[in-house]
């Protein structure tokens, strides 16, 4: 498994599909969450298909995104998903260095790559090695719709919740078996974003409409 060429991204920016400054559905405590645009996988049942195309989205500088995160009072940490975060590893690594140095927030990342794949990539892509060294919890692997057990913060049971530091090891049950929660957030462009992992029975209600911007119920 290889990553697409870095030439598809400008390392001065993060191409972000969406972000919210406060959620309690994607990890412990109050979290700033953002979804990076672009993914090499097309997992059947993907909950955010509009985030898959590798196309320009909101281009935020590292400094701008850091300022947005800094303004959030009582923030426990970041949750980062996509799309596929590792496609923008260089810019993401630069952001996380600042987060660790200036704010000390916890970091949770969802990746479609399995940890063993990321470790292999890290041997020749320094930014990925740096990210793995800063992440507290990595939830890895492609989503398998038939293996969605509606539990915890992983989408399907083939995915693994890796505690890469001891920051949240005491909350293993929280990550693996807690009841899933969902939130509806109104974005500045007047669209709505469903945040959180749907249960299998809820999945059909979380499709994107034809504009690729709004969540709706059938």
Residue pairs with C-beta under 8 A, 6 or more apart in sequence:
1 113
1 117
1 120
1 121
2 121
3 40
3 86
3 87
3 89
3 121
3 125
4 40
4 54
4 87
6 90
8 38
8 54
8 87
9 15
9 38
9 87
9 88
9 90
9 91
10 59
10 91
11 90
11 91
11 94
12 61
12 62
12 91
13 59
13 60
13 61
13 62
13 91
14 34
14 36
14 59
14 60
14 61
14 62
14 65
14 88
14 91
14 92
14 95
15 36
15 37
15 38
15 56
15 57
15 58
15 59
15 88
16 34
16 35
16 36
16 37
16 57
16 58
16 59
16 60
16 65
17 35
17 36
17 37
17 48
17 50
17 51
17 57
17 58
17 82
17 83
18 34
18 35
18 51
18 58
18 187
18 193
19 32
19 33
19 34
19 35
19 58
19 65
19 68
20 32
20 33
20 34
20 185
20 187
20 193
20 195
21 32
21 68
21 69
21 71
21 72
22 30
22 31
22 32
22 72
22 75
23 30
23 31
23 32
23 33
23 79
23 183
23 185
23 195
23 196
24 30
24 31
24 181
24 183
25 180
25 181
25 182
25 183
25 195
25 196
25 197
26 33
26 79
26 81
26 108
26 153
26 195
26 196
27 76
27 77
27 79
27 106
27 108
27 137
27 153
27 175
28 76
28 77
28 106
28 168
28 171
28 174
29 75
29 76
29 77
30 72
30 74
30 75
30 76
31 75
31 76
31 77
31 78
31 79
31 108
32 68
32 69
32 72
32 75
32 77
32 78
32 79
32 105
33 78
33 79
33 80
33 81
33 195
34 65
34 78
34 80
34 81
35 48
35 51
35 80
35 81
35 82
35 83
36 51
36 80
36 81
36 82
36 83
36 84
36 85
36 87
36 88
36 92
37 51
37 53
37 54
37 55
37 56
37 57
37 58
37 82
37 83
38 51
38 52
38 53
38 54
38 55
38 82
38 83
38 84
38 87
38 88
39 51
39 52
39 54
39 82
39 83
39 84
39 87
39 112
40 54
40 84
40 87
40 112
41 52
41 84
41 112
41 142
42 52
43 112
43 142
43 143
43 144
43 145
44 145
45 143
45 145
45 148
45 203
46 52
46 143
47 143
47 155
47 197
47 198
47 203
47 206
48 82
48 83
48 208
49 208
49 212
50 208
50 212
50 213
51 82
51 83
52 83
54 87
60 68
62 91
62 94
62 95
62 98
65 95
66 95
66 98
66 99
66 102
69 75
69 78
69 99
69 103
69 105
70 102
70 103
75 103
75 105
76 105
76 106
77 105
77 106
77 107
77 108
77 136
78 99
78 105
78 106
78 107
78 108
79 108
79 109
79 110
80 92
80 107
80 108
80 109
80 110
81 109
81 110
82 110
82 112
84 111
84 112
84 113
85 92
85 109
85 110
85 111
86 92
86 111
86 113
86 118
86 121
86 128
86 131
89 125
89 127
89 128
89 131
90 127
92 127
92 131
93 127
93 128
93 130
93 131
93 134
96 107
96 130
96 131
96 134
96 135
97 130
97 134
99 105
99 107
99 134
100 107
100 134
106 136
106 137
106 167
106 168
107 134
107 135
107 136
107 137
108 135
108 136
108 137
108 138
108 139
109 131
109 135
109 137
109 138
109 139
110 139
111 118
111 138
111 139
111 140
111 141
112 140
112 141
112 142
112 143
113 121
113 140
113 141
114 140
114 141
114 160
115 138
115 140
115 160
115 162
118 128
118 132
118 138
118 140
119 132
121 128
122 128
122 129
122 132
123 129
132 138
132 164
135 164
135 165
136 163
136 164
136 165
136 167
136 168
137 161
137 162
137 163
137 164
137 167
137 168
137 175
138 161
138 162
138 164
139 153
139 154
139 159
139 160
139 161
139 162
140 159
140 160
140 162
141 156
141 158
141 159
141 160
142 158
142 159
143 155
143 156
143 159
144 156
144 157
144 158
144 159
145 156
145 203
146 156
147 156
147 157
147 158
148 155
148 156
148 157
148 199
148 200
148 203
149 156
149 157
149 200
150 180
150 199
150 200
150 201
151 176
151 177
151 178
151 179
151 180
152 161
152 174
152 175
152 176
152 177
152 178
152 180
153 161
153 174
153 175
153 176
153 178
153 180
153 197
154 160
154 161
154 175
154 176
154 197
155 197
161 172
161 175
161 176
163 169
163 172
168 174
168 175
180 196
180 197
180 198
180 199
181 196
182 194
182 195
182 196
182 197
182 198
182 202
183 194
183 195
183 196
184 192
184 193
184 194
184 195
184 215
185 192
185 193
185 194
185 195
186 192
187 193
189 213
191 211
191 213
191 214
192 214
192 215
193 215
194 206
194 215
198 205
198 206
204 218
205 217
205 218
206 215
207 215
207 216
207 218
208 214
208 215
209 215
209 216
